[in-house]
Amino acid sequence: MHMRFLSSNKKHSIKTTSAGFGLIEIVIGAAVLSLSLLGISSYYQQALNVSQRTGNFVRAAFLMEEGIEVAKFFRDTSWTNISGFTSGATYYLSWNGSTWATTTTNTFVDGMFERKLVVDNVSRDSNDDIVSSGGTLDAGTKKATVSVSWNEKGATTTKSVSTYLTNFFN
């Protein structure tokens, strides 16, 4: 009988220990699940931020391309449109509903992107190559630079593109 009592006591002890391990397993499982969900949530938040930044870069690229096309439109309409710009001055592009125009008043596209157009004179050396300083002024060529800037998370990002416009109609 003494053996039965010990045997019965051991079974009771094993049941209590199993119940304790079950509670620990539940707590550990909940912690692992919580950490997993937190990690997944953090990943998706980072992916959303990267997607938004990429979207801003793409929009800026389209705005730069559109700005260059507007400069070409000015050239194609009349060379005096391009040659009339003050060299090195900043102009902002505006669409009035039927045509493009320039203004010296800062305008924002979509309330976020600042787009600038700067037209510079071009000089050529004796080999007829474009030079950054010196040389002879080429009245039939201008350098157009379109810059797009936007503020994102407290920092300003600026991208720009340049091209040469030639008075090939005359």
C-alpha positions in Angstrom: 0.0 0.0 0.0 2.9 2.2 0.6 3.9 1.8 -3.0 0.5 2.9 -4.3 0.6 6.0 -2.3 4.0 7.0 -3.7 2.9 6.1 -7.2 -0.3 8.1 -6.8 1.7 11.0 -5.4 4.1 11.0 -8.4 1.1 11.1 -10.8 -0.3 14.1 -9.0 3.1 15.8 -9.1 3.4 15.1 -12.9 0.0 16.6 -13.6 0.8 19.8 -11.7 4.1 20.2 -13.5 2.4 19.6 -16.9 -0.1 22.3 -16.1 2.7 24.8 -15.3 4.5 24.0 -18.5 1.3 24.6 -20.5 0.9 28.1 -19.0 4.6 28.9 -19.8 4.1 27.6 -23.3 1.1 29.8 -23.8 3.0 32.9 -22.6 6.1 32.1 -24.7 3.8 31.4 -27.8 2.0 34.8 -27.2 5.3 36.6 -27.0 6.7 35.0 -30.2 3.4 35.7 -32.0 3.5 39.4 -30.8 7.1 39.8 -31.9 6.3 38.3 -35.2 3.4 40.6 -35.8 5.5 43.6 -34.7 8.2 42.6 -37.2 5.7 42.2 -40.0 4.1 45.5 -39.2 7.5 47.2 -39.1 8.4 45.7 -42.5 5.2 46.9 -44.1 5.7 50.4 -42.6 9.2 50.5 -44.1 7.9 49.2 -47.4 5.2 51.9 -47.4 7.8 54.6 -46.7 10.0 53.3 -49.6 7.0 53.2 -51.9 6.1 56.8 -51.1 9.7 58.0 -51.6 9.9 56.1 -54.9 6.6 57.6 -56.0 8.0 61.1 -55.2 11.1 60.4 -57.3 9.0 59.2 -60.2 6.7 62.2 -60.0 9.7 64.5 -59.9 11.2 62.8 -63.0 8.0 63.3 -64.9 7.9 67.0 -63.9 11.5 67.4 -65.0 10.7 65.8 -68.4 7.6 67.9 -68.8 9.7 71.0 -68.0 12.2 70.2 -70.7 9.3 69.6 -73.1 7.9 73.0 -72.2 11.3 74.6 -72.9 11.3 72.9 -76.3 7.7 74.1 -76.9 8.9 77.7 -76.2 11.7 77.2 -78.7 9.4 75.7 -81.3 6.9 78.5 -81.0 9.5 81.2 -81.5 13.2 81.5 -80.8 12.6 84.9 -79.2 10.7 83.1 -76.4 14.0 81.3 -75.4 16.4 84.1 -76.3 14.3 86.6 -74.4 15.0 84.8 -71.1 17.5 86.5 -68.8 20.5 84.3 -68.6 20.8 82.5 -65.2 17.4 83.9 -64.0 14.9 81.5 -62.4 11.5 81.1 -64.0 8.6 79.0 -62.8 6.3 77.2 -65.3 2.6 77.7 -65.1 -0.3 76.2 -67.1 -3.2 78.6 -67.6 -5.5 76.0 -69.0 -4.7 76.5 -72.7 -0.9 77.3 -72.9 2.3 77.3 -71.0 3.7 80.5 -69.5 6.6 81.5 -67.2 6.4 83.5 -64.0 8.9 84.8 -61.5 6.4 83.9 -58.7 7.2 80.5 -57.1 4.5 77.9 -57.8 4.1 74.5 -56.4 2.9 71.5 -58.4 0.5 69.4 -56.4 1.3 71.6 -53.4 4.6 69.8 -52.9 6.9 70.0 -55.9 8.8 73.3 -56.8 9.8 73.3 -60.5 12.3 75.9 -61.8 13.5 76.6 -65.3 16.9 78.4 -65.9 18.1 79.3 -69.3 21.8 80.0 -69.7 23.9 81.4 -72.6 26.2 79.0 -74.4 29.8 79.8 -75.4 31.9 78.0 -77.9 35.7 77.7 -78.4 37.6 78.0 -81.7 36.8 74.3 -82.4 33.0 75.1 -82.1 32.9 73.0 -78.9 30.7 74.2 -76.0 32.9 75.6 -73.1 31.9 76.5 -69.6 34.0 79.7 -69.6 35.5 81.9 -72.2 34.9 81.4 -75.8 32.4 83.2 -78.1 28.7 83.6 -77.3 26.5 81.3 -79.5 23.3 83.3 -80.0 21.6 80.2 -81.6 22.1 77.9 -78.7 20.8 78.0 -75.1 21.2 75.6 -72.2 17.9 74.9 -70.4 18.0 73.4 -66.9 14.8 72.2 -65.1 15.1 71.5 -61.4 12.4 69.9 -59.2 12.6 70.2 -55.4 10.4 68.8 -52.7 10.5 68.5 -48.9 10.2 65.0 -47.4 10.6 64.3 -43.7 12.3 67.6 -43.0 14.8 67.3 -45.8 14.8 68.9 -49.2 15.5 66.7 -52.2 16.4 68.4 -55.6 16.8 66.7 -58.9 17.7 68.5 -62.2 18.1 67.8 -65.9 19.7 69.9 -68.6 19.6 70.1 -72.3 20.8 72.3 -75.1 18.2 74.1 -77.3 19.2 75.2 -80.8 17.6 77.7 -83.1 17.4 75.2 -85.9 14.3 76.9 -87.6 16.5 79.8 -88.8 
